[in-house]
Amino acid sequence: MDPAAAAADLFRRTFGAEPRHIAIAPGRVNLIGEHTDYSLLPVLPFAIDRATAVAIGPSDGPSVRAVSDAFPSPAHFPLDAVPATLAEPWHRYLAAARSALADRLPAEGACLAIASDLPAASGLSSSSALTVALLLAFDALWSLRLSRDDLVGLAAHAERLAGAETGGMDQRVIAFARPAHLLRIDFLPPAMTHLAVPGAWAFVVASSGQPAPKGGTARAAYNERVVATRIAAALLADLLGVDPLEAPVLGAIAAIDAAPLLVDELPARISARNAAAAAGIPLEPLVTLSAGAFDPDLPLPVRAFARHVLSEAERVDLACAAVTAGDLAALGELMAASHASLRDDYRCSTPALDALAKAMTNAGAAGARLTGAGFGGFAIAVCERGRERPVIDAAVAAAGGPAFTVTPSAGARLA
């Protein structure tokens, strides 16, 4: 059963009524440009043909009630629930989506039923798909008239309220994707470019056998990288002699020719407190997160993290050129270089992901790399159409599966 039909069926069985609306939001794969979006540097993702659906209807009381086909514990909380206080991670996303809309919503509750064929904690953006689908469902139920840009901004804000200091890639591609196209997203200045996928290309994703949850230690590791890249931006601005950055991100200085050359001048490890003192800037812009606090005295590997982010942004430019030219071999080489950088500099790969990428490449893929934040989850491979089966079989043999093809697909919508 497809997610929309499954969500409608679950709603009827749980609440004894027909849903008013069903919202669908796809997962996504990031082809290249990993851990660059929160530095406001470009990315190249696409939406996939697997999705999360949210069936919604009004509630009798001022609370949110929800059930999911993926989790056994139903949700029931008041309208003003604070996301961080809820025990179940998926409950936090429900509360965060509603909280992001707080000043736009009536003081009315809602009933929701959620169904998905996206693997959870996989790096395929199941959490962003859920968040966007929730916001689209709330929008439909209460006629909020949200624009697509509203949807993107609110979804990113909601995910930060849920605890991860994410960038804006996932939400934007989920909102704006087109079938058979990749979406290059630029953040400084904001721009989107749809790139047609050559018809002879195919994409395979495969699980490493390790979950990649956005909570716990994975969330802490993710937030460390956010803070470390802010530190790198502040220190590079100081080395370049440019005005201190009000919002220190690498995207603000990446276009300066000397910036990549000065990465080796950065300290191997430094804390946010010491970096702020060295650059003569306030500490708060470096360590402030939307949810929780960051230890300002934790030493972070700033040099290696900056090297990855700046080189990865260059690979996005080269990958776009390869897609436009239909050069599969060049794209494969860039994906391999991306994975090596994520493994060696950004340190978010795992032995299982490394083995998986190698196995898929050895089976005939032009290139393979981890996709998503890493620390587990899935890898993606690109190959000639007709070569998918050997790549899938090799992935299953290496990591146990699941592994399957994905097709660039449409963005979020109402059923």
HULINFEN-V135226 format. One record per run of one state. SS is the DSSP state (A for helix, B for strand, O for the rest). FROM is the first residue (numbers start at 1). LEN is the number of residues. Records with the same first field share a line. If there is no record, write none. Layout:
SS: FROM-LEN + FROM-LEN
This chain:
O: 1-2 + 16-5 + 33-4 + 40-3 + 59-4 + 69-6 + 79-4 + 86-3 + 101-9 + 117-9 + 143-5 + 163-6 + 177-4 + 188-2 + 197-4 + 208-8 + 241-9 + 253-7 + 266-4 + 271-1 + 280-4 + 288-12 + 301-1 + 326-2 + 345-6 + 363-4 + 371-7 + 385-3 + 400-3 + 407-6 + 415-1
A: 3-13 + 37-3 + 83-3 + 89-12 + 126-17 + 148-15 + 169-8 + 216-25 + 250-3 + 260-6 + 272-8 + 284-4 + 302-24 + 328-17 + 351-12 + 388-12
B: 21-12 + 43-16 + 63-6 + 75-4 + 110-7 + 181-7 + 190-7 + 201-7 + 270-1 + 300-1 + 367-4 + 378-7 + 403-4 + 413-2
